[in-house]
Amino acid sequence: MKITIKNLEAHIMLGVYPQELVAPRQVIMHISVDYDGTAAAKSDELADALDYGLIEQRIIHSLKTQKFALLEAMAEHVAQLVLDFELAQSVTVEIDKPGALVHSSCVSISHTVSK
């Protein structure tokens, strides 16, 4: 099965240029997690499922204390947070950085990691 969390917003310190590090900036994440949902499908119990609410909380809580120069480092950090969940088998983290380019609405990076 796959769980996808779309448009997860956070405000973090992100960038390499001094003007980027004046204040936290908005990033928007899309997180897709492959997991074995067989037990949850049979039992209909949250205890057997991958709790996407906890995934969201863990990511937001962790990002409050982090600072990244590159989207690549942030994507790896978020991927590892998700893979810490026992049922998670693989994760794709896509991060949008609005306002990073002059002539585009945003730049985006996508990173896939498996256990």
C-alpha positions as a printed NumPy array, in Angstrom:
array([[  0.   ,   0.   ,   0.   ],
       [  0.972,   3.621,  -0.357],
       [  0.185,   6.583,   1.86 ],
       [  0.705,  10.04 ,   0.393],
       [  0.814,  13.204,   2.465],
       [  0.37 ,  16.166,   0.123],
       [  1.171,  19.829,   0.637],
       [  2.703,  19.489,   4.099],
       [  3.917,  23.005,   4.907],
       [  6.797,  23.971,   7.141],
       [  8.802,  27.13 ,   7.726],
       [ 12.485,  26.397,   8.168],
       [ 15.907,  27.936,   7.832],
       [ 16.988,  26.791,   4.378],
       [ 19.546,  28.183,   1.979],
       [ 23.168,  28.898,   1.226],
       [ 23.017,  32.632,   0.56 ],
       [ 22.907,  35.196,   3.386],
       [ 19.628,  36.705,   2.135],
       [ 18.005,  33.248,   2.418],
       [ 18.95 ,  32.918,   6.081],
       [ 17.352,  36.099,   7.401],
       [ 14.108,  34.33 ,   8.344],
       [ 12.543,  30.902,   8.03 ],
       [ 11.153,  30.207,   4.578],
       [  8.193,  28.172,   3.456],
       [  8.683,  24.716,   1.985],
       [  5.949,  22.392,   0.801],
       [  6.455,  18.637,   1.026],
       [  4.758,  15.713,  -0.659],
       [  5.594,  12.403,   1.003],
       [  4.694,   8.977,  -0.401],
       [  5.324,   5.949,   1.787],
       [  5.144,   2.338,   0.628],
       [  4.297,  -0.06 ,   3.423],
       [  2.794,  -3.455,   4.11 ],
       [ -0.782,  -2.663,   5.022],
       [ -2.007,  -6.259,   4.983],
       [ -2.559,  -6.489,   8.739],
       [ -4.349,  -3.124,   8.869],
       [ -6.611,  -4.064,   5.96 ],
       [ -7.633,  -7.261,   7.751],
       [ -7.987,  -5.885,  11.285],
       [ -9.263,  -2.354,  10.575],
       [ -7.189,  -1.247,  13.586],
       [ -4.9  ,   1.796,  13.705],
       [ -2.397,  -0.2  ,  15.758],
       [ -1.743,  -2.341,  12.647],
       [ -1.418,   0.613,  10.281],
       [  1.18 ,   3.211,   9.43 ],
       [ -0.097,   6.26 ,  11.325],
       [  0.214,   9.191,   8.92 ],
       [ -0.696,  11.622,  11.694],
       [  2.412,  10.559,  13.617],
       [  4.505,  10.869,  10.457],
       [  3.32 ,  14.443,  10.004],
       [  3.977,  15.287,  13.667],
       [  7.47 ,  13.781,  13.617],
       [  8.455,  15.699,  10.497],
       [  7.111,  19.066,  11.66 ],
       [  8.575,  18.669,  15.148],
       [ 12.006,  17.74 ,  13.796],
       [ 12.137,  20.543,  11.232],
       [ 11.534,  23.184,  13.921],
       [ 15.077,  22.634,  15.195],
       [ 16.886,  21.98 ,  11.908],
       [ 18.766,  24.223,   9.508],
       [ 19.709,  23.084,   6.001],
       [ 21.843,  24.608,   3.285],
       [ 20.505,  22.295,   0.575],
       [ 17.184,  20.719,  -0.332],
       [ 19.065,  17.452,  -0.819],
       [ 20.051,  17.348,   2.853],
       [ 16.54 ,  18.221,   3.962],
       [ 15.02 ,  15.513,   1.751],
       [ 17.373,  12.89 ,   3.187],
       [ 16.573,  13.998,   6.739],
       [ 12.824,  13.743,   6.158],
       [ 13.189,  10.374,   4.393],
       [ 15.074,   8.915,   7.356],
       [ 12.43 ,  10.189,   9.786],
       [  9.789,   8.3  ,   7.829],
       [ 11.854,   5.134,   7.462],
       [ 12.215,   5.02 ,  11.255],
       [  8.604,   3.773,  11.287],
       [  8.714,  -0.017,  11.371],
       [  6.07 ,  -0.573,   8.665],
       [  7.604,   1.898,   6.19 ],
       [  9.411,   0.099,   3.372],
       [ 10.317,   3.009,   1.12 ],
       [  9.606,   6.705,   0.901],
       [  9.667,   9.394,  -1.75 ],
       [ 10.053,  12.921,  -0.45 ],
       [  9.367,  15.805,  -2.819],
       [ 10.086,  19.296,  -1.515],
       [  9.004,  22.532,  -3.189],
       [ 10.922,  25.715,  -2.396],
       [  8.689,  28.606,  -3.523],
       [ 10.419,  31.815,  -4.533],
       [ 13.839,  30.235,  -5.007],
       [ 14.03 ,  31.264,  -8.663],
       [ 13.225,  34.585, -10.305],
       [ 11.247,  33.3  , -13.304],
       [  9.646,  30.182, -11.801],
       [  7.11 ,  29.698,  -9.036],
       [  9.358,  27.219,  -7.23 ],
       [ 12.123,  24.684,  -7.476],
       [ 11.499,  21.113,  -6.389],
       [ 13.581,  18.084,  -5.484],
       [ 12.46 ,  14.469,  -5.256],
       [ 14.326,  11.822,  -3.25 ],
       [ 13.451,   8.116,  -2.919],
       [ 14.954,   5.867,  -0.232],
       [ 14.243,   2.22 ,   0.62 ],
       [ 15.091,   0.144,   3.65 ]])
